[in-house]
Amino acid sequence: MDVTNIVAANVKKIREQKKLTLDAAAELTGVSRSMLAQIEKGDVNPTISVVWKIANGYKVSFTSLVEKKDNEICVIRQADTQPLRENDENYLNYPVFPFDEKKLFETYRIIIEPSGELTAQAHLNGAEEYFTVFAGEVEIVVADESYFLSRGDSIRFFANVPHIYRNIGEERAELSMLIYYHR
């Protein structure tokens, strides 16, 4: 998508979110109604000065008008993801939302079969892991200290030390994992 269409979509979306008519938007921004209409249709490539006028009038950042937005809704189907496998396929890690520089986190769906485990190396300083157990029983070992969790339990820890995820129950363990990276 080129910048003209990106600006067009963003200008229109923000105007509609603010419930402004084109006339009201023109009054707020100092950009004529006809120019705003042309911008929203993608018929013209506005100058930087015009984009700044719109940003100031709408009280939004310049970037919010020129950056391509991710789809607001993103559905990930398990059937469309391939797991990372470990421990003779007793530990499956499904990447759900990969790391993004703007969001600073990544998420995974973890399945650990009975007696399955993974020993993880220390991550970057400041990295935090957040787990929630949805099924089964697990032991999470962080810096040689064990934490026992079952369905509905959650844990957060700094992951800059070696750690282990281990299924200690008789049934499959299912977990959600989020890794957050501080700047």
PyMOL commands that place a pseudoatom at each C-alpha (Angstrom):
pseudoatom trace, name=CA, resn=MET, resi=1, chain=A, elem=C, hetatm=0, pos=[0.000, 0.000, 0.000]
pseudoatom trace, name=CA, resn=ASP, resi=2, chain=A, elem=C, hetatm=0, pos=[1.473, 3.377, -0.958]
pseudoatom trace, name=CA, resn=VAL, resi=3, chain=A, elem=C, hetatm=0, pos=[1.616, 6.377, 1.374]
pseudoatom trace, name=CA, resn=THR, resi=4, chain=A, elem=C, hetatm=0, pos=[-1.300, 8.147, -0.362]
pseudoatom trace, name=CA, resn=ASN, resi=5, chain=A, elem=C, hetatm=0, pos=[-3.630, 5.257, 0.400]
pseudoatom trace, name=CA, resn=ILE, resi=6, chain=A, elem=C, hetatm=0, pos=[-2.265, 4.851, 3.925]
pseudoatom trace, name=CA, resn=VAL, resi=7, chain=A, elem=C, hetatm=0, pos=[-2.893, 8.539, 4.693]
pseudoatom trace, name=CA, resn=ALA, resi=8, chain=A, elem=C, hetatm=0, pos=[-6.321, 8.324, 3.046]
pseudoatom trace, name=CA, resn=ALA, resi=9, chain=A, elem=C, hetatm=0, pos=[-7.418, 5.400, 5.201]
pseudoatom trace, name=CA, resn=ASN, resi=10, chain=A, elem=C, hetatm=0, pos=[-6.004, 6.882, 8.416]
pseudoatom trace, name=CA, resn=VAL, resi=11, chain=A, elem=C, hetatm=0, pos=[-7.446, 10.383, 7.894]
pseudoatom trace, name=CA, resn=LYS, resi=12, chain=A, elem=C, hetatm=0, pos=[-10.899, 8.987, 7.152]
pseudoatom trace, name=CA, resn=LYS, resi=13, chain=A, elem=C, hetatm=0, pos=[-10.830, 6.488, 10.018]
pseudoatom trace, name=CA, resn=ILE, resi=14, chain=A, elem=C, hetatm=0, pos=[-9.747, 9.067, 12.602]
pseudoatom trace, name=CA, resn=ARG, resi=15, chain=A, elem=C, hetatm=0, pos=[-12.323, 11.592, 11.367]
pseudoatom trace, name=CA, resn=GLU, resi=16, chain=A, elem=C, hetatm=0, pos=[-15.058, 8.964, 11.644]
pseudoatom trace, name=CA, resn=GLN, resi=17, chain=A, elem=C, hetatm=0, pos=[-13.865, 7.866, 15.100]
pseudoatom trace, name=CA, resn=LYS, resi=18, chain=A, elem=C, hetatm=0, pos=[-14.132, 11.494, 16.220]
pseudoatom trace, name=CA, resn=LYS, resi=19, chain=A, elem=C, hetatm=0, pos=[-17.615, 11.643, 14.646]
pseudoatom trace, name=CA, resn=LEU, resi=20, chain=A, elem=C, hetatm=0, pos=[-16.703, 14.681, 12.553]
pseudoatom trace, name=CA, resn=THR, resi=21, chain=A, elem=C, hetatm=0, pos=[-18.340, 15.700, 9.314]
pseudoatom trace, name=CA, resn=LEU, resi=22, chain=A, elem=C, hetatm=0, pos=[-16.032, 16.861, 6.544]
pseudoatom trace, name=CA, resn=ASP, resi=23, chain=A, elem=C, hetatm=0, pos=[-17.158, 20.441, 7.259]
pseudoatom trace, name=CA, resn=ALA, resi=24, chain=A, elem=C, hetatm=0, pos=[-16.324, 20.101, 10.976]
pseudoatom trace, name=CA, resn=ALA, resi=25, chain=A, elem=C, hetatm=0, pos=[-12.975, 18.485, 10.113]
pseudoatom trace, name=CA, resn=ALA, resi=26, chain=A, elem=C, hetatm=0, pos=[-12.172, 21.344, 7.719]
pseudoatom trace, name=CA, resn=GLU, resi=27, chain=A, elem=C, hetatm=0, pos=[-12.903, 23.870, 10.436]
pseudoatom trace, name=CA, resn=LEU, resi=28, chain=A, elem=C, hetatm=0, pos=[-10.680, 22.047, 12.964]
pseudoatom trace, name=CA, resn=THR, resi=29, chain=A, elem=C, hetatm=0, pos=[-7.757, 21.496, 10.613]
pseudoatom trace, name=CA, resn=GLY, resi=30, chain=A, elem=C, hetatm=0, pos=[-7.758, 24.526, 8.368]
pseudoatom trace, name=CA, resn=VAL, resi=31, chain=A, elem=C, hetatm=0, pos=[-7.742, 22.175, 5.369]
pseudoatom trace, name=CA, resn=SER, resi=32, chain=A, elem=C, hetatm=0, pos=[-10.616, 22.723, 2.941]
pseudoatom trace, name=CA, resn=ARG, resi=33, chain=A, elem=C, hetatm=0, pos=[-13.526, 20.308, 2.852]
pseudoatom trace, name=CA, resn=SER, resi=34, chain=A, elem=C, hetatm=0, pos=[-12.834, 19.443, -0.791]
pseudoatom trace, name=CA, resn=MET, resi=35, chain=A, elem=C, hetatm=0, pos=[-9.131, 18.771, -0.090]
pseudoatom trace, name=CA, resn=LEU, resi=36, chain=A, elem=C, hetatm=0, pos=[-10.037, 16.511, 2.875]
pseudoatom trace, name=CA, resn=ALA, resi=37, chain=A, elem=C, hetatm=0, pos=[-12.508, 14.615, 0.670]
pseudoatom trace, name=CA, resn=GLN, resi=38, chain=A, elem=C, hetatm=0, pos=[-9.835, 14.138, -2.009]
pseudoatom trace, name=CA, resn=ILE, resi=39, chain=A, elem=C, hetatm=0, pos=[-7.300, 13.002, 0.613]
pseudoatom trace, name=CA, resn=GLU, resi=40, chain=A, elem=C, hetatm=0, pos=[-9.762, 10.479, 2.081]
pseudoatom trace, name=CA, resn=LYS, resi=41, chain=A, elem=C, hetatm=0, pos=[-10.502, 9.071, -1.392]
pseudoatom trace, name=CA, resn=GLY, resi=42, chain=A, elem=C, hetatm=0, pos=[-6.771, 8.755, -2.130]
pseudoatom trace, name=CA, resn=ASP, resi=43, chain=A, elem=C, hetatm=0, pos=[-7.107, 11.114, -5.099]
pseudoatom trace, name=CA, resn=VAL, resi=44, chain=A, elem=C, hetatm=0, pos=[-4.283, 13.420, -3.926]
pseudoatom trace, name=CA, resn=ASN, resi=45, chain=A, elem=C, hetatm=0, pos=[-0.973, 12.971, -2.171]
pseudoatom trace, name=CA, resn=PRO, resi=46, chain=A, elem=C, hetatm=0, pos=[-1.043, 15.619, 0.587]
pseudoatom trace, name=CA, resn=THR, resi=47, chain=A, elem=C, hetatm=0, pos=[2.040, 17.637, 1.436]
pseudoatom trace, name=CA, resn=ILE, resi=48, chain=A, elem=C, hetatm=0, pos=[3.761, 17.217, 4.789]
pseudoatom trace, name=CA, resn=SER, resi=49, chain=A, elem=C, hetatm=0, pos=[2.344, 20.604, 5.834]
pseudoatom trace, name=CA, resn=VAL, resi=50, chain=A, elem=C, hetatm=0, pos=[-1.211, 19.465, 5.097]
pseudoatom trace, name=CA, resn=VAL, resi=51, chain=A, elem=C, hetatm=0, pos=[-0.707, 16.211, 7.028]
pseudoatom trace, name=CA, resn=TRP, resi=52, chain=A, elem=C, hetatm=0, pos=[0.603, 18.255, 9.980]
pseudoatom trace, name=CA, resn=LYS, resi=53, chain=A, elem=C, hetatm=0, pos=[-2.473, 20.521, 9.830]
pseudoatom trace, name=CA, resn=ILE, resi=54, chain=A, elem=C, hetatm=0, pos=[-4.747, 17.483, 9.937]
pseudoatom trace, name=CA, resn=ALA, resi=55, chain=A, elem=C, hetatm=0, pos=[-2.766, 15.874, 12.781]
pseudoatom trace, name=CA, resn=ASN, resi=56, chain=A, elem=C, hetatm=0, pos=[-2.874, 19.076, 14.829]
pseudoatom trace, name=CA, resn=GLY, resi=57, chain=A, elem=C, hetatm=0, pos=[-6.567, 19.636, 14.127]
pseudoatom trace, name=CA, resn=TYR, resi=58, chain=A, elem=C, hetatm=0, pos=[-7.470, 16.059, 15.069]
pseudoatom trace, name=CA, resn=LYS, resi=59, chain=A, elem=C, hetatm=0, pos=[-5.054, 16.212, 18.043]
pseudoatom trace, name=CA, resn=VAL, resi=60, chain=A, elem=C, hetatm=0, pos=[-3.244, 13.044, 16.975]
pseudoatom trace, name=CA, resn=SER, resi=61, chain=A, elem=C, hetatm=0, pos=[0.392, 12.298, 16.172]
pseudoatom trace, name=CA, resn=PHE, resi=62, chain=A, elem=C, hetatm=0, pos=[1.767, 12.826, 12.680]
pseudoatom trace, name=CA, resn=THR, resi=63, chain=A, elem=C, hetatm=0, pos=[2.789, 9.171, 12.699]
pseudoatom trace, name=CA, resn=SER, resi=64, chain=A, elem=C, hetatm=0, pos=[-0.794, 8.024, 13.294]
pseudoatom trace, name=CA, resn=LEU, resi=65, chain=A, elem=C, hetatm=0, pos=[-1.661, 9.478, 9.881]
pseudoatom trace, name=CA, resn=VAL, resi=66, chain=A, elem=C, hetatm=0, pos=[1.273, 8.146, 7.855]
pseudoatom trace, name=CA, resn=GLU, resi=67, chain=A, elem=C, hetatm=0, pos=[1.895, 4.672, 9.293]
pseudoatom trace, name=CA, resn=LYS, resi=68, chain=A, elem=C, hetatm=0, pos=[0.205, 1.599, 7.974]
pseudoatom trace, name=CA, resn=LYS, resi=69, chain=A, elem=C, hetatm=0, pos=[-2.009, 0.159, 10.681]
pseudoatom trace, name=CA, resn=ASP, resi=70, chain=A, elem=C, hetatm=0, pos=[-2.107, -3.524, 11.454]
pseudoatom trace, name=CA, resn=ASN, resi=71, chain=A, elem=C, hetatm=0, pos=[-5.473, -5.096, 11.032]
pseudoatom trace, name=CA, resn=GLU, resi=72, chain=A, elem=C, hetatm=0, pos=[-7.301, -4.414, 14.253]
pseudoatom trace, name=CA, resn=ILE, resi=73, chain=A, elem=C, hetatm=0, pos=[-8.479, -7.994, 14.422]
pseudoatom trace, name=CA, resn=CYS, resi=74, chain=A, elem=C, hetatm=0, pos=[-6.178, -10.894, 13.763]
pseudoatom trace, name=CA, resn=VAL, resi=75, chain=A, elem=C, hetatm=0, pos=[-7.349, -14.488, 14.112]
pseudoatom trace, name=CA, resn=ILE, resi=76, chain=A, elem=C, hetatm=0, pos=[-4.720, -17.224, 14.326]
pseudoatom trace, name=CA, resn=ARG, resi=77, chain=A, elem=C, hetatm=0, pos=[-5.951, -20.762, 13.701]
pseudoatom trace, name=CA, resn=GLN, resi=78, chain=A, elem=C, hetatm=0, pos=[-3.991, -23.575, 15.305]
pseudoatom trace, name=CA, resn=ALA, resi=79, chain=A, elem=C, hetatm=0, pos=[-4.277, -25.517, 12.048]
pseudoatom trace, name=CA, resn=ASP, resi=80, chain=A, elem=C, hetatm=0, pos=[-2.351, -22.719, 10.337]
pseudoatom trace, name=CA, resn=THR, resi=81, chain=A, elem=C, hetatm=0, pos=[0.586, -22.781, 12.760]
pseudoatom trace, name=CA, resn=GLN, resi=82, chain=A, elem=C, hetatm=0, pos=[3.443, -25.236, 12.871]
pseudoatom trace, name=CA, resn=PRO, resi=83, chain=A, elem=C, hetatm=0, pos=[4.778, -26.055, 16.335]
pseudoatom trace, name=CA, resn=LEU, resi=84, chain=A, elem=C, hetatm=0, pos=[8.394, -26.026, 17.347]
pseudoatom trace, name=CA, resn=ARG, resi=85, chain=A, elem=C, hetatm=0, pos=[9.083, -29.520, 18.713]
pseudoatom trace, name=CA, resn=GLU, resi=86, chain=A, elem=C, hetatm=0, pos=[11.338, -30.620, 21.546]
pseudoatom trace, name=CA, resn=ASN, resi=87, chain=A, elem=C, hetatm=0, pos=[11.864, -33.668, 23.763]
pseudoatom trace, name=CA, resn=ASP, resi=88, chain=A, elem=C, hetatm=0, pos=[10.693, -36.320, 21.248]
pseudoatom trace, name=CA, resn=GLU, resi=89, chain=A, elem=C, hetatm=0, pos=[7.614, -34.194, 20.480]
pseudoatom trace, name=CA, resn=ASN, resi=90, chain=A, elem=C, hetatm=0, pos=[6.558, -34.200, 24.144]
pseudoatom trace, name=CA, resn=TYR, resi=91, chain=A, elem=C, hetatm=0, pos=[6.970, -30.410, 24.194]
pseudoatom trace, name=CA, resn=LEU, resi=92, chain=A, elem=C, hetatm=0, pos=[5.208, -28.390, 21.483]
pseudoatom trace, name=CA, resn=ASN, resi=93, chain=A, elem=C, hetatm=0, pos=[5.526, -24.628, 21.176]
pseudoatom trace, name=CA, resn=TYR, resi=94, chain=A, elem=C, hetatm=0, pos=[3.056, -22.934, 18.820]
pseudoatom trace, name=CA, resn=PRO, resi=95, chain=A, elem=C, hetatm=0, pos=[4.181, -19.381, 17.962]
pseudoatom trace, name=CA, resn=VAL, resi=96, chain=A, elem=C, hetatm=0, pos=[1.011, -17.292, 17.997]
pseudoatom trace, name=CA, resn=PHE, resi=97, chain=A, elem=C, hetatm=0, pos=[2.011, -13.634, 17.806]
pseudoatom trace, name=CA, resn=PRO, resi=98, chain=A, elem=C, hetatm=0, pos=[5.683, -13.121, 16.897]
pseudoatom trace, name=CA, resn=PHE, resi=99, chain=A, elem=C, hetatm=0, pos=[7.840, -10.401, 18.407]
pseudoatom trace, name=CA, resn=ASP, resi=100, chain=A, elem=C, hetatm=0, pos=[7.087, -6.882, 17.225]
pseudoatom trace, name=CA, resn=GLU, resi=101, chain=A, elem=C, hetatm=0, pos=[9.455, -3.958, 17.928]
pseudoatom trace, name=CA, resn=LYS, resi=102, chain=A, elem=C, hetatm=0, pos=[6.503, -1.704, 18.769]
pseudoatom trace, name=CA, resn=LYS, resi=103, chain=A, elem=C, hetatm=0, pos=[4.778, -4.101, 21.149]
pseudoatom trace, name=CA, resn=LEU, resi=104, chain=A, elem=C, hetatm=0, pos=[7.908, -5.642, 22.766]
pseudoatom trace, name=CA, resn=PHE, resi=105, chain=A, elem=C, hetatm=0, pos=[6.330, -9.035, 23.365]
pseudoatom trace, name=CA, resn=GLU, resi=106, chain=A, elem=C, hetatm=0, pos=[5.624, -12.380, 21.741]
pseudoatom trace, name=CA, resn=THR, resi=107, chain=A, elem=C, hetatm=0, pos=[3.096, -15.071, 22.644]
pseudoatom trace, name=CA, resn=TYR, resi=108, chain=A, elem=C, hetatm=0, pos=[3.028, -18.844, 22.406]
pseudoatom trace, name=CA, resn=ARG, resi=109, chain=A, elem=C, hetatm=0, pos=[0.676, -21.737, 23.040]
pseudoatom trace, name=CA, resn=ILE, resi=110, chain=A, elem=C, hetatm=0, pos=[2.552, -24.522, 24.818]
pseudoatom trace, name=CA, resn=ILE, resi=111, chain=A, elem=C, hetatm=0, pos=[1.550, -28.201, 24.995]
pseudoatom trace, name=CA, resn=ILE, resi=112, chain=A, elem=C, hetatm=0, pos=[3.562, -30.527, 27.215]
pseudoatom trace, name=CA, resn=GLU, resi=113, chain=A, elem=C, hetatm=0, pos=[2.742, -34.226, 27.186]
pseudoatom trace, name=CA, resn=PRO, resi=114, chain=A, elem=C, hetatm=0, pos=[3.092, -36.244, 30.426]
pseudoatom trace, name=CA, resn=SER, resi=115, chain=A, elem=C, hetatm=0, pos=[6.785, -36.477, 31.380]
pseudoatom trace, name=CA, resn=GLY, resi=116, chain=A, elem=C, hetatm=0, pos=[7.643, -33.858, 28.732]
pseudoatom trace, name=CA, resn=GLU, resi=117, chain=A, elem=C, hetatm=0, pos=[9.870, -30.934, 29.566]
pseudoatom trace, name=CA, resn=LEU, resi=118, chain=A, elem=C, hetatm=0, pos=[12.051, -28.193, 28.143]
pseudoatom trace, name=CA, resn=THR, resi=119, chain=A, elem=C, hetatm=0, pos=[15.169, -26.677, 29.659]
pseudoatom trace, name=CA, resn=ALA, resi=120, chain=A, elem=C, hetatm=0, pos=[15.484, -23.074, 28.492]
pseudoatom trace, name=CA, resn=GLN, resi=121, chain=A, elem=C, hetatm=0, pos=[18.641, -21.009, 28.489]
pseudoatom trace, name=CA, resn=ALA, resi=122, chain=A, elem=C, hetatm=0, pos=[18.684, -17.568, 30.065]
pseudoatom trace, name=CA, resn=HIS, resi=123, chain=A, elem=C, hetatm=0, pos=[17.084, -14.859, 27.921]
pseudoatom trace, name=CA, resn=LEU, resi=124, chain=A, elem=C, hetatm=0, pos=[18.129, -11.241, 27.527]
pseudoatom trace, name=CA, resn=ASN, resi=125, chain=A, elem=C, hetatm=0, pos=[18.389, -9.170, 30.708]
pseudoatom trace, name=CA, resn=GLY, resi=126, chain=A, elem=C, hetatm=0, pos=[14.999, -7.750, 31.610]
pseudoatom trace, name=CA, resn=ALA, resi=127, chain=A, elem=C, hetatm=0, pos=[13.017, -10.379, 29.678]
pseudoatom trace, name=CA, resn=GLU, resi=128, chain=A, elem=C, hetatm=0, pos=[9.947, -11.520, 31.602]
pseudoatom trace, name=CA, resn=GLU, resi=129, chain=A, elem=C, hetatm=0, pos=[7.839, -14.621, 31.027]
pseudoatom trace, name=CA, resn=TYR, resi=130, chain=A, elem=C, hetatm=0, pos=[4.153, -14.815, 31.867]
pseudoatom trace, name=CA, resn=PHE, resi=131, chain=A, elem=C, hetatm=0, pos=[2.476, -18.244, 31.964]
pseudoatom trace, name=CA, resn=THR, resi=132, chain=A, elem=C, hetatm=0, pos=[-1.101, -19.339, 32.561]
pseudoatom trace, name=CA, resn=VAL, resi=133, chain=A, elem=C, hetatm=0, pos=[-1.975, -23.025, 32.854]
pseudoatom trace, name=CA, resn=PHE, resi=134, chain=A, elem=C, hetatm=0, pos=[-5.213, -24.030, 31.114]
pseudoatom trace, name=CA, resn=ALA, resi=135, chain=A, elem=C, hetatm=0, pos=[-4.956, -27.802, 31.602]
pseudoatom trace, name=CA, resn=GLY, resi=136, chain=A, elem=C, hetatm=0, pos=[-2.747, -30.207, 33.510]
pseudoatom trace, name=CA, resn=GLU, resi=137, chain=A, elem=C, hetatm=0, pos=[-0.075, -29.738, 36.146]
pseudoatom trace, name=CA, resn=VAL, resi=138, chain=A, elem=C, hetatm=0, pos=[3.367, -28.275, 35.595]
pseudoatom trace, name=CA, resn=GLU, resi=139, chain=A, elem=C, hetatm=0, pos=[6.525, -27.516, 37.453]
pseudoatom trace, name=CA, resn=ILE, resi=140, chain=A, elem=C, hetatm=0, pos=[8.344, -24.339, 36.487]
pseudoatom trace, name=CA, resn=VAL, resi=141, chain=A, elem=C, hetatm=0, pos=[11.919, -24.208, 37.757]
pseudoatom trace, name=CA, resn=VAL, resi=142, chain=A, elem=C, hetatm=0, pos=[13.495, -20.754, 37.868]
pseudoatom trace, name=CA, resn=ALA, resi=143, chain=A, elem=C, hetatm=0, pos=[17.079, -20.445, 39.114]
pseudoatom trace, name=CA, resn=ASP, resi=144, chain=A, elem=C, hetatm=0, pos=[16.818, -23.825, 40.888]
pseudoatom trace, name=CA, resn=GLU, resi=145, chain=A, elem=C, hetatm=0, pos=[13.555, -22.925, 42.691]
pseudoatom trace, name=CA, resn=SER, resi=146, chain=A, elem=C, hetatm=0, pos=[10.449, -24.979, 41.807]
pseudoatom trace, name=CA, resn=TYR, resi=147, chain=A, elem=C, hetatm=0, pos=[6.911, -23.638, 41.408]
pseudoatom trace, name=CA, resn=PHE, resi=148, chain=A, elem=C, hetatm=0, pos=[4.004, -26.053, 41.007]
pseudoatom trace, name=CA, resn=LEU, resi=149, chain=A, elem=C, hetatm=0, pos=[1.016, -24.870, 39.021]
pseudoatom trace, name=CA, resn=SER, resi=150, chain=A, elem=C, hetatm=0, pos=[-2.243, -26.415, 37.917]
pseudoatom trace, name=CA, resn=ARG, resi=151, chain=A, elem=C, hetatm=0, pos=[-5.268, -25.358, 35.858]
pseudoatom trace, name=CA, resn=GLY, resi=152, chain=A, elem=C, hetatm=0, pos=[-6.030, -21.671, 36.334]
pseudoatom trace, name=CA, resn=ASP, resi=153, chain=A, elem=C, hetatm=0, pos=[-2.687, -20.803, 37.950]
pseudoatom trace, name=CA, resn=SER, resi=154, chain=A, elem=C, hetatm=0, pos=[-0.299, -18.216, 36.521]
pseudoatom trace, name=CA, resn=ILE, resi=155, chain=A, elem=C, hetatm=0, pos=[3.326, -17.260, 37.075]
pseudoatom trace, name=CA, resn=ARG, resi=156, chain=A, elem=C, hetatm=0, pos=[5.561, -14.362, 36.054]
pseudoatom trace, name=CA, resn=PHE, resi=157, chain=A, elem=C, hetatm=0, pos=[9.339, -14.363, 36.345]
pseudoatom trace, name=CA, resn=PHE, resi=158, chain=A, elem=C, hetatm=0, pos=[12.444, -12.694, 34.993]
pseudoatom trace, name=CA, resn=ALA, resi=159, chain=A, elem=C, hetatm=0, pos=[13.800, -15.105, 32.408]
pseudoatom trace, name=CA, resn=ASN, resi=160, chain=A, elem=C, hetatm=0, pos=[17.435, -13.997, 32.440]
pseudoatom trace, name=CA, resn=VAL, resi=161, chain=A, elem=C, hetatm=0, pos=[18.340, -17.225, 34.271]
pseudoatom trace, name=CA, resn=PRO, resi=162, chain=A, elem=C, hetatm=0, pos=[18.056, -20.846, 33.111]
pseudoatom trace, name=CA, resn=HIS, resi=163, chain=A, elem=C, hetatm=0, pos=[14.539, -22.234, 33.618]
pseudoatom trace, name=CA, resn=ILE, resi=164, chain=A, elem=C, hetatm=0, pos=[12.632, -25.463, 33.051]
pseudoatom trace, name=CA, resn=TYR, resi=165, chain=A, elem=C, hetatm=0, pos=[9.032, -26.207, 32.065]
pseudoatom trace, name=CA, resn=ARG, resi=166, chain=A, elem=C, hetatm=0, pos=[7.972, -29.725, 33.092]
pseudoatom trace, name=CA, resn=ASN, resi=167, chain=A, elem=C, hetatm=0, pos=[4.670, -31.643, 32.960]
pseudoatom trace, name=CA, resn=ILE, resi=168, chain=A, elem=C, hetatm=0, pos=[4.357, -33.436, 36.301]
pseudoatom trace, name=CA, resn=GLY, resi=169, chain=A, elem=C, hetatm=0, pos=[0.819, -34.720, 35.831]
pseudoatom trace, name=CA, resn=GLU, resi=170, chain=A, elem=C, hetatm=0, pos=[-0.901, -37.646, 34.165]
pseudoatom trace, name=CA, resn=GLU, resi=171, chain=A, elem=C, hetatm=0, pos=[-2.546, -35.582, 31.429]
pseudoatom trace, name=CA, resn=ARG, resi=172, chain=A, elem=C, hetatm=0, pos=[-1.433, -33.157, 28.737]
pseudoatom trace, name=CA, resn=ALA, resi=173, chain=A, elem=C, hetatm=0, pos=[-0.560, -29.702, 30.044]
pseudoatom trace, name=CA, resn=GLU, resi=174, chain=A, elem=C, hetatm=0, pos=[-1.671, -26.677, 28.029]
pseudoatom trace, name=CA, resn=LEU, resi=175, chain=A, elem=C, hetatm=0, pos=[-0.258, -23.240, 28.719]
pseudoatom trace, name=CA, resn=SER, resi=176, chain=A, elem=C, hetatm=0, pos=[-0.184, -19.747, 27.347]
pseudoatom trace, name=CA, resn=MET, resi=177, chain=A, elem=C, hetatm=0, pos=[3.199, -18.008, 27.391]
pseudoatom trace, name=CA, resn=LEU, resi=178, chain=A, elem=C, hetatm=0, pos=[3.969, -14.343, 26.833]
pseudoatom trace, name=CA, resn=ILE, resi=179, chain=A, elem=C, hetatm=0, pos=[7.553, -13.102, 26.762]
pseudoatom trace, name=CA, resn=TYR, resi=180, chain=A, elem=C, hetatm=0, pos=[7.963, -9.370, 27.344]
pseudoatom trace, name=CA, resn=TYR, resi=181, chain=A, elem=C, hetatm=0, pos=[11.216, -7.591, 26.479]
pseudoatom trace, name=CA, resn=HIS, resi=182, chain=A, elem=C, hetatm=0, pos=[12.021, -4.326, 28.245]
pseudoatom trace, name=CA, resn=ARG, resi=183, chain=A, elem=C, hetatm=0, pos=[13.647, -1.606, 26.154]
for i in range(1, 183): cmd.bond("trace and resi %d" % i, "trace and resi %d" % (i + 1))
show_as sticks, trace
zoom trace
